């Protein structure tokens, strides 16, 4: 955990002066959850700022409650899609929180904030003299590079070479140094190897590893968890219950929203999702896959395995075929013939590849647990097809034009054919087995200790971890006062 009480005053002084020169104010977690707490002068600046502009004021757009516009928007009650039974084939209600309306088009910018800011406001990271390194399978390094651009930090993004072209192009555009490692989504060890090389050869670099940084799940616990609860309150009908939080594992940070939700809904299930081609949690499996945004072949250090209730594996071919069904004109026309509402069809481009994976997993969960019309399953729509246009082009090139017959086949196989295969409700022994898998990555390879590993099995460890935000909020407030003093403004 971050030692938030160890302040480095000399670094803090330099950082405060730098932020004063750039007009940087750090939002609190409370402001991310409640836009009513955002200062009026910040809102006035947002009115003239585009969503993806690398402007410091966009730190206040690290929120699930941005207006869904490209420029000049403020806040709303949240952005979500409810998927009707005409599409899902189940009576249970499935609702997805839309990640497109974060800066960079993905919620990972928030996880990066959760990793960076505790070190920034304690002086453990010096943006003037150090570089921030963001190991990632895609969106996390984009989020980290964006946060760095707003703060005037120098960023290094590490991601597998087989990620979509859009990711690399955007990182180059924002000025990040890019290190492409061998392989695809599941080649995470190669990312870690690059981190060790950087540690050995580049002392100016600080690694922000989303797979082990507790700022990642802590941000999701407090911000994503709050957003899910607000959404549930907005849509819940009499008698409804929040039954499950379903999310692809990735770095495991997003799963921590479920820990928060369990404090309010004790019967809620946390469902961890992975690729069928690499079923690490399901069967200690390995392999490569094409569901971008899910790094695997290991269990992240920050995955609270004891709180995980169900694991699901989803076929990557299913996600790619559904990406075409949801986005090609012939696919959308076919969905309309099946009674899927036109308004919903027009929003399906809000689902990127891993978002489609989450939707499939939610349908599978509803079937496995025999959930009904009063059960609500929530999923994160991590990013949108805006980040995968090149993938659609590749599929057109390799599989040809998309027509009504292909759409019918995909709908029949991949929607109507969804069952409860390749998934398991976890016993305590199952959870412990997943926890124990961390040993082989983190103790044998990444120099963690067995004592540290054993601590992660203790529920009190996670309670204390998530409670750090109380200290972080105070330190953010103190840091902003220091910045204001440097700027000559009242503190």
C-alpha positions as CSV (number, residue, x, y, z in Angstrom):
1,X,0.0,0.0,0.0
2,X,1.1,3.6,-0.5
3,X,2.5,5.1,2.6
4,X,0.5,8.3,2.4
5,X,2.1,9.7,5.6
6,X,5.7,9.8,4.3
7,X,5.9,13.3,2.8
8,X,8.9,14.5,0.7
9,X,8.8,18.2,1.3
10,X,11.5,19.2,-1.2
11,X,9.7,17.3,-4.0
12,X,6.3,18.7,-2.9
13,X,7.6,22.2,-3.1
14,X,8.9,21.7,-6.7
15,X,5.7,19.9,-7.7
16,X,3.5,22.6,-6.3
17,X,5.3,25.3,-8.1
18,X,5.1,23.3,-11.3
19,X,1.4,22.8,-10.9
20,X,0.8,26.5,-10.1
21,X,2.6,27.4,-13.4
22,X,0.4,25.0,-15.3
23,X,-2.9,25.8,-13.5
24,X,-3.2,22.3,-12.1
25,X,-5.8,21.5,-9.4
26,X,-6.2,17.9,-8.3
27,X,-9.8,16.7,-7.9
28,X,-10.8,14.8,-4.8
29,X,-12.5,11.4,-5.0
30,X,-15.6,13.1,-3.6
31,X,-15.6,15.6,-6.5
32,X,-15.4,12.7,-9.0
33,X,-18.5,11.2,-7.4
34,X,-20.4,14.4,-6.9
35,X,-20.0,17.1,-9.6
36,X,-21.9,19.5,-7.3
37,X,-18.6,19.8,-5.3
38,X,-16.7,20.9,-8.4
39,X,-15.8,24.6,-8.2
40,X,-17.6,27.0,-10.5
41,X,-14.4,28.3,-12.1
42,X,-13.5,24.7,-13.1
43,X,-16.9,24.3,-14.7
44,X,-16.5,27.5,-16.6
45,X,-13.2,26.2,-18.1
46,X,-14.7,22.9,-19.0
47,X,-17.3,24.8,-21.1
48,X,-14.5,25.7,-23.5
49,X,-12.5,22.5,-23.3
50,X,-12.8,19.3,-25.5
51,X,-13.1,16.0,-23.7
52,X,-9.7,14.7,-25.0
53,X,-7.8,18.0,-24.8
54,X,-4.6,17.6,-22.7
55,X,-5.6,20.5,-20.5
56,X,-5.2,20.3,-16.7
57,X,-8.9,21.1,-16.1
58,X,-9.8,17.8,-17.7
59,X,-8.6,16.1,-14.5
60,X,-12.1,17.0,-13.3
61,X,-13.5,14.9,-16.1
62,X,-12.1,11.7,-14.6
63,X,-15.7,10.8,-13.7
64,X,-18.5,8.5,-14.8
65,X,-20.8,11.5,-14.8
66,X,-19.6,13.5,-17.8
67,X,-22.1,14.8,-20.3
68,X,-21.9,12.6,-23.4
69,X,-20.5,15.2,-25.8
70,X,-17.1,15.7,-27.4
71,X,-16.6,19.3,-26.2
72,X,-17.8,21.7,-23.7
73,X,-19.9,19.3,-21.6
74,X,-20.3,19.4,-17.9
75,X,-21.9,16.6,-15.8
76,X,-25.1,14.5,-15.6
77,X,-26.4,11.6,-13.5
78,X,-24.3,9.1,-15.3
79,X,-24.2,7.3,-18.7
80,X,-25.6,3.8,-19.0
81,X,-27.3,1.4,-21.4
82,X,-29.9,-1.2,-20.4
83,X,-29.8,-4.2,-22.7
84,X,-33.4,-5.5,-23.4
85,X,-34.4,-9.1,-23.3
86,X,-34.9,-8.9,-27.1
87,X,-31.1,-8.8,-27.3
88,X,-30.0,-10.7,-24.2
89,X,-32.6,-13.5,-24.2
90,X,-32.9,-13.4,-20.4
91,X,-35.4,-11.8,-18.1
92,X,-32.8,-10.4,-15.8
93,X,-31.9,-6.7,-16.3
94,X,-28.4,-6.0,-17.6
95,X,-27.1,-2.5,-17.4
96,X,-23.7,-1.2,-18.7
97,X,-21.9,1.9,-17.5
98,X,-20.5,3.7,-20.5
99,X,-16.8,4.4,-20.4
100,X,-16.5,6.3,-23.7
101,X,-17.1,9.6,-22.1
102,X,-14.0,9.6,-20.1
103,X,-11.0,11.5,-21.5
104,X,-9.1,9.0,-23.8
105,X,-12.4,7.2,-24.3
106,X,-11.9,4.6,-21.6
107,X,-12.3,4.5,-17.8
108,X,-8.6,3.4,-17.3
109,X,-7.7,7.0,-17.1
110,X,-9.3,6.8,-13.6
111,X,-7.3,3.8,-12.6
112,X,-4.1,5.6,-13.7
113,X,-5.2,8.6,-11.6
114,X,-5.6,6.4,-8.6
115,X,-2.0,5.1,-9.0
116,X,-0.3,8.4,-9.8
117,X,-2.0,11.0,-7.5
118,X,-1.2,9.4,-4.1
119,X,2.5,9.6,-5.0
120,X,2.2,13.0,-6.5
121,X,0.6,14.6,-3.4
122,X,3.1,13.0,-1.0
123,X,6.2,13.8,-3.1
124,X,7.0,10.2,-3.8
125,X,7.0,11.0,-7.5
126,X,8.8,14.0,-8.9
127,X,7.2,15.1,-12.2
128,X,10.0,17.5,-12.9
129,X,12.9,15.0,-12.6
130,X,11.3,11.6,-13.1
131,X,9.4,9.7,-15.8
132,X,6.2,7.8,-15.2
133,X,6.1,4.3,-16.7
134,X,2.8,2.7,-17.5
135,X,2.8,-1.1,-18.1
136,X,-0.4,-2.0,-19.9
137,X,-2.2,-4.1,-22.4
138,X,-3.6,-0.9,-23.9
139,X,-5.9,1.6,-22.2
140,X,-4.1,1.9,-18.9
141,X,-0.9,3.3,-20.6
142,X,-3.1,5.7,-22.6
143,X,-4.8,6.9,-19.4
144,X,-1.5,7.3,-17.7
145,X,0.0,9.2,-20.6
146,X,-3.1,11.5,-20.6
147,X,-2.8,12.1,-16.8
148,X,0.9,12.9,-17.3
149,X,0.2,15.3,-20.2
150,X,-2.2,17.2,-17.9
151,X,0.3,17.4,-15.2
152,X,3.3,18.1,-17.4
153,X,4.9,14.8,-16.6
154,X,6.9,12.6,-19.0
155,X,5.3,9.3,-19.8
156,X,6.5,5.9,-21.0
157,X,3.9,3.5,-22.2
158,X,4.6,-0.2,-22.4
159,X,2.1,-2.4,-24.3
160,X,2.2,-5.5,-26.5
161,X,3.0,-5.0,-30.1
162,X,-0.2,-6.7,-31.4
163,X,-2.5,-4.1,-29.8
164,X,-4.7,-2.0,-32.1
165,X,-3.1,0.7,-34.3
166,X,-5.3,3.3,-32.7
167,X,-3.5,2.9,-29.3
168,X,0.0,3.4,-30.7
169,X,-1.1,6.3,-32.9
170,X,-2.6,8.2,-30.0
171,X,0.3,7.6,-27.7
172,X,2.7,9.0,-30.3
173,X,0.4,12.0,-30.8
174,X,0.3,12.9,-27.1
175,X,4.1,12.7,-26.9
176,X,4.6,9.5,-24.8
177,X,7.6,7.3,-25.3
178,X,6.3,3.9,-26.4
179,X,7.8,0.5,-25.8
180,X,6.2,-2.3,-27.7
181,X,6.7,-5.8,-26.2
182,X,6.4,-9.1,-28.0
183,X,3.0,-10.8,-28.2
184,X,-0.7,-10.1,-27.6
185,X,-3.1,-9.5,-24.7
186,X,-1.9,-12.5,-22.7
187,X,1.8,-11.7,-22.9
188,X,2.0,-9.9,-19.6
189,X,5.3,-11.4,-18.4
190,X,7.0,-9.7,-21.4
191,X,5.7,-6.4,-20.1
192,X,7.1,-7.2,-16.6
193,X,10.4,-8.1,-18.1
194,X,10.5,-4.6,-19.8
195,X,9.8,-3.1,-16.4
196,X,12.8,-4.9,-14.8
197,X,15.0,-3.7,-17.6
198,X,13.9,-0.1,-17.1
199,X,14.5,-0.4,-13.3
200,X,18.0,-1.6,-14.0
201,X,19.0,0.9,-16.6
202,X,16.9,4.0,-16.2
203,X,16.9,5.3,-12.6
204,X,14.9,8.4,-13.6
205,X,11.8,6.2,-14.2
206,X,9.1,5.3,-11.8
207,X,6.9,2.2,-12.6
208,X,3.2,2.5,-12.0
209,X,2.2,-1.1,-12.5
210,X,-1.6,-1.4,-12.7
211,X,-1.4,-5.1,-11.8
212,X,0.1,-4.4,-8.4
213,X,-0.7,-0.8,-7.6
214,X,-3.4,-0.6,-4.9
215,X,-4.5,2.9,-6.1
216,X,-6.1,1.1,-9.1
217,X,-8.7,-1.0,-7.1
218,X,-9.1,1.8,-4.6
219,X,-10.2,4.2,-7.3
220,X,-12.7,1.7,-8.6
221,X,-13.9,0.8,-5.2
222,X,-14.8,4.4,-4.4
223,X,-15.6,5.9,-7.8
224,X,-16.8,3.1,-10.0
225,X,-18.6,1.4,-7.1
226,X,-20.4,4.7,-6.4
227,X,-21.4,5.1,-10.0
228,X,-22.9,1.6,-10.2
229,X,-24.9,2.2,-7.0
230,X,-26.2,5.6,-8.4
231,X,-27.2,3.9,-11.6
232,X,-29.0,1.1,-9.8
233,X,-30.9,3.6,-7.7
234,X,-31.9,5.4,-10.9
235,X,-33.2,2.4,-12.7
236,X,-34.4,0.1,-9.9
237,X,-38.1,-0.8,-9.8
238,X,-39.9,-2.0,-6.7
239,X,-38.5,-5.3,-5.7
240,X,-35.4,-5.1,-7.8
241,X,-32.1,-6.3,-6.3
242,X,-28.5,-5.7,-7.5
243,X,-27.5,-9.3,-8.1
244,X,-24.0,-9.1,-9.8
245,X,-21.1,-7.0,-10.8
246,X,-19.6,-8.6,-13.9
247,X,-16.2,-7.5,-15.3
248,X,-13.3,-8.8,-17.3
249,X,-10.4,-9.3,-15.0
250,X,-7.7,-7.3,-16.9
251,X,-5.6,-5.8,-14.0
252,X,-8.5,-6.8,-11.6
253,X,-8.9,-3.2,-10.5
254,X,-12.4,-2.9,-11.9
255,X,-13.5,-5.9,-9.9
256,X,-13.0,-3.9,-6.7
257,X,-16.2,-1.9,-7.4
258,X,-17.9,-5.1,-6.4
259,X,-16.2,-5.0,-3.0
260,X,-17.9,-1.6,-2.4
261,X,-21.2,-2.9,-3.7
262,X,-21.2,-5.8,-1.4
263,X,-21.2,-3.4,1.6
264,X,-24.6,-2.3,0.4
265,X,-25.9,-5.5,-1.3
266,X,-24.4,-8.4,0.7
267,X,-25.9,-11.0,-1.7
268,X,-24.3,-9.5,-4.7
269,X,-21.9,-11.8,-6.7
270,X,-18.6,-10.6,-8.1
271,X,-18.1,-12.2,-11.5
272,X,-14.6,-12.3,-13.0
273,X,-14.4,-12.7,-16.8
274,X,-11.5,-13.9,-18.9
275,X,-10.9,-15.2,-22.4
276,X,-11.8,-18.9,-23.2
277,X,-8.5,-19.1,-25.1
278,X,-6.6,-18.3,-21.9
279,X,-8.7,-19.6,-18.9
280,X,-6.3,-18.9,-16.1
281,X,-8.8,-18.4,-13.3
282,X,-11.2,-21.1,-14.6
283,X,-8.6,-23.9,-15.1
284,X,-5.1,-22.5,-14.6
285,X,-5.0,-22.3,-18.4
286,X,-2.8,-20.3,-20.8
287,X,-2.8,-19.1,-24.4
288,X,-3.2,-16.1,-26.6
289,X,-6.4,-14.3,-27.4
290,X,-7.9,-11.3,-29.1
291,X,-10.1,-9.6,-26.5
292,X,-8.1,-6.4,-26.2
293,X,-7.9,-5.0,-22.6
294,X,-7.6,-8.3,-20.8
295,X,-4.0,-9.1,-19.7
296,X,-3.7,-12.6,-18.3
297,X,-1.8,-15.9,-17.9
298,X,-1.4,-14.7,-14.3
299,X,-3.4,-13.5,-11.4
300,X,-2.9,-9.8,-10.6
301,X,-1.5,-9.0,-7.2
302,X,-4.4,-6.6,-6.6
303,X,-7.1,-9.2,-7.3
304,X,-9.0,-9.9,-4.1
305,X,-9.6,-13.6,-4.9
306,X,-11.4,-14.3,-1.7
307,X,-14.2,-11.9,-2.7
308,X,-14.7,-13.4,-6.2
309,X,-17.8,-15.5,-6.5
310,X,-18.0,-16.7,-10.2
311,X,-15.5,-17.0,-13.0
312,X,-16.5,-17.0,-16.7
313,X,-14.6,-17.7,-19.8
314,X,-15.8,-16.1,-23.1
315,X,-14.7,-17.0,-26.6
316,X,-12.7,-14.3,-28.4
317,X,-14.3,-15.2,-31.7
318,X,-17.7,-14.6,-30.2
319,X,-16.6,-11.0,-29.2
320,X,-15.2,-10.2,-32.6
321,X,-18.2,-11.6,-34.5
322,X,-20.5,-9.7,-32.3
323,X,-18.5,-6.5,-32.9
324,X,-19.4,-6.9,-36.5
325,X,-23.0,-7.8,-35.7
326,X,-23.3,-4.6,-33.6
327,X,-21.5,-2.3,-35.9
328,X,-22.0,-3.4,-39.6
329,X,-25.1,-2.0,-41.3
330,X,-26.4,-5.4,-42.2
331,X,-25.9,-6.6,-38.6
332,X,-27.9,-3.6,-37.2
333,X,-30.6,-4.2,-39.7
334,X,-30.9,-7.8,-38.7
335,X,-31.1,-6.9,-35.0
336,X,-34.0,-4.6,-35.8
337,X,-35.9,-7.5,-37.3
338,X,-35.4,-9.4,-34.1
339,X,-37.2,-6.7,-32.1
340,X,-34.2,-5.0,-30.7
341,X,-35.2,-1.3,-30.2
342,X,-33.8,1.1,-32.7
343,X,-32.5,3.4,-30.0
344,X,-30.4,0.6,-28.5
345,X,-29.1,-0.6,-31.9
346,X,-27.9,2.9,-32.5
347,X,-25.8,2.8,-29.2
348,X,-24.1,-0.5,-29.8
349,X,-20.9,1.2,-31.0
350,X,-20.5,2.3,-27.3
351,X,-19.3,-1.3,-26.7
352,X,-15.6,-2.1,-27.4
353,X,-14.4,-5.6,-27.6
354,X,-14.0,-6.2,-23.9
355,X,-17.3,-4.5,-23.3
356,X,-18.9,-7.1,-25.6
357,X,-17.1,-9.8,-23.6
358,X,-18.7,-8.4,-20.4
359,X,-22.1,-8.4,-21.9
360,X,-21.8,-12.0,-23.0
361,X,-20.6,-12.9,-19.5
362,X,-23.5,-11.2,-17.8
363,X,-25.9,-13.2,-20.0
364,X,-24.1,-16.4,-19.1
365,X,-24.2,-15.4,-15.4
366,X,-28.0,-14.7,-15.5
367,X,-28.4,-18.2,-17.0
368,X,-26.1,-20.0,-14.6
369,X,-27.7,-18.4,-11.5
370,X,-31.2,-18.5,-12.9
371,X,-31.8,-14.8,-12.3
372,X,-35.2,-13.3,-13.0
373,X,-36.9,-10.0,-13.8
374,X,-36.1,-8.4,-10.5
375,X,-32.4,-9.2,-10.7
376,X,-30.0,-6.5,-12.0
377,X,-26.6,-7.3,-13.3
378,X,-24.2,-4.4,-13.9
379,X,-21.2,-4.3,-16.2
380,X,-18.5,-1.8,-17.2
381,X,-18.5,-0.8,-20.9
382,X,-14.8,-0.1,-20.6
383,X,-14.3,1.6,-24.0
384,X,-16.1,1.9,-27.3
385,X,-15.5,0.8,-30.9
386,X,-14.0,4.2,-31.5
387,X,-10.7,2.5,-30.4
388,X,-11.1,-0.5,-32.7
389,X,-11.9,0.8,-36.2
390,X,-8.8,-0.9,-37.5
391,X,-10.0,-4.2,-36.1
392,X,-13.2,-4.0,-38.1
393,X,-11.2,-3.2,-41.2
394,X,-9.1,-6.2,-40.6
395,X,-12.1,-8.4,-40.2
396,X,-13.6,-7.1,-43.4
397,X,-10.4,-7.9,-45.2
398,X,-10.1,-11.4,-43.8
399,X,-13.8,-12.4,-43.7
400,X,-15.3,-10.4,-46.5
401,X,-18.4,-8.1,-46.6
402,X,-21.0,-8.5,-43.9
403,X,-24.4,-9.5,-45.0
404,X,-27.8,-10.5,-43.5
405,X,-27.1,-14.2,-43.6
406,X,-23.8,-13.8,-41.7
407,X,-25.7,-11.6,-39.2
408,X,-28.3,-14.3,-38.7
409,X,-25.7,-16.9,-38.1
410,X,-23.8,-14.8,-35.6
411,X,-27.0,-13.9,-33.8
412,X,-28.1,-17.6,-33.6
413,X,-24.7,-18.9,-32.5
414,X,-23.4,-16.1,-30.3
415,X,-26.6,-14.6,-28.8
416,X,-29.3,-17.2,-28.8
417,X,-26.7,-19.9,-28.3
418,X,-25.3,-18.4,-25.1
419,X,-25.4,-21.0,-22.3
420,X,-23.8,-21.5,-18.9
421,X,-20.7,-23.4,-20.2
422,X,-17.1,-22.5,-19.3
423,X,-18.0,-21.0,-16.0
424,X,-18.0,-21.9,-12.3
425,X,-19.4,-20.8,-9.0
426,X,-16.4,-20.7,-6.7
427,X,-16.1,-22.6,-3.4
428,X,-13.7,-21.4,-0.7
429,X,-11.2,-23.9,-2.0
430,X,-11.6,-22.6,-5.5
431,X,-10.9,-19.0,-4.3
432,X,-7.8,-20.1,-2.4
433,X,-6.5,-21.9,-5.5
434,X,-6.8,-18.7,-7.5
435,X,-5.1,-16.8,-4.7
436,X,-2.3,-19.3,-4.6
437,X,-1.6,-18.9,-8.3
438,X,-0.2,-15.5,-7.5
439,X,2.8,-17.2,-6.0
440,X,4.2,-18.2,-9.3
441,X,4.2,-14.7,-10.8
442,X,4.7,-12.5,-7.8
443,X,6.9,-14.5,-5.4
444,X,9.0,-16.5,-7.9
445,X,9.3,-13.7,-10.6
446,X,8.5,-10.3,-9.1
447,X,10.3,-10.5,-5.7
448,X,7.2,-10.4,-3.5
449,X,7.4,-12.4,-0.2
450,X,5.2,-15.2,1.0
451,X,4.3,-13.1,4.0
452,X,3.0,-10.4,1.7
453,X,1.0,-13.0,-0.3
454,X,-0.6,-14.3,2.8
455,X,-1.7,-10.9,3.8
456,X,-3.8,-10.6,0.7
457,X,-6.0,-13.5,1.8
458,X,-7.0,-11.5,4.9
459,X,-10.2,-9.5,4.4
460,X,-9.0,-6.8,6.9
461,X,-6.1,-6.1,4.5
462,X,-8.6,-5.0,1.8
463,X,-10.7,-3.0,4.3
464,X,-7.6,-1.0,5.3
465,X,-6.5,-0.6,1.7
466,X,-9.8,0.9,0.5
467,X,-9.9,3.1,3.6
468,X,-6.7,4.9,2.5
469,X,-8.9,7.3,0.5
470,X,-9.7,9.2,3.7
471,X,-6.0,10.1,4.0
472,X,-5.6,10.7,0.3
473,X,-8.5,13.2,0.3
474,X,-6.8,15.2,3.1
475,X,-3.5,15.1,1.3
476,X,-5.0,16.2,-2.1
477,X,-6.7,19.2,-0.3
478,X,-3.4,20.1,1.4
479,X,-1.5,19.8,-1.9
480,X,-4.0,22.1,-3.7
481,X,-3.6,24.7,-0.9
482,X,0.2,24.5,-1.4
483,X,-0.3,25.0,-5.2
484,X,-2.6,28.0,-4.5
485,X,0.0,29.5,-2.2
486,X,2.6,29.2,-4.9
487,X,0.3,30.9,-7.3
488,X,-0.2,33.8,-4.9
489,X,-3.8,32.9,-4.5
490,X,-5.6,32.5,-1.1
491,X,-5.2,29.0,0.2
